[in-house]
């Protein structure tokens, strides 16, 4: 199972996402958790962060194009380095 982290701007966004994903994730930790109903504390205005574990790839954060390009360049450079190493041994 893969572990992901996601941040939400407000409590409503967090609760909507959690209702949709509740059966498909295992919550590991919550930062700046929203206060429970009926609590006398001030409403939390900080972003809510959640760390969760899931096998469902639809809940994984999207990878940026830059990350994919950087990974491809690194793999290409590694192959080129191995090629140069093998050529130098011949």
Secondary structure as GFF3:
##gff-version 3
##sequence-region A 1 90
A	DSSP	beta_strand	2	8	.	.	.	ID=ss1
A	DSSP	alpha_helix	11	21	.	.	.	ID=ss2
A	DSSP	three_ten_helix	22	24	.	.	.	ID=ss3
A	DSSP	beta_strand	26	31	.	.	.	ID=ss4
A	DSSP	beta_strand	48	54	.	.	.	ID=ss5
A	DSSP	three_ten_helix	57	59	.	.	.	ID=ss6
A	DSSP	alpha_helix	65	89	.	.	.	ID=ss7
###
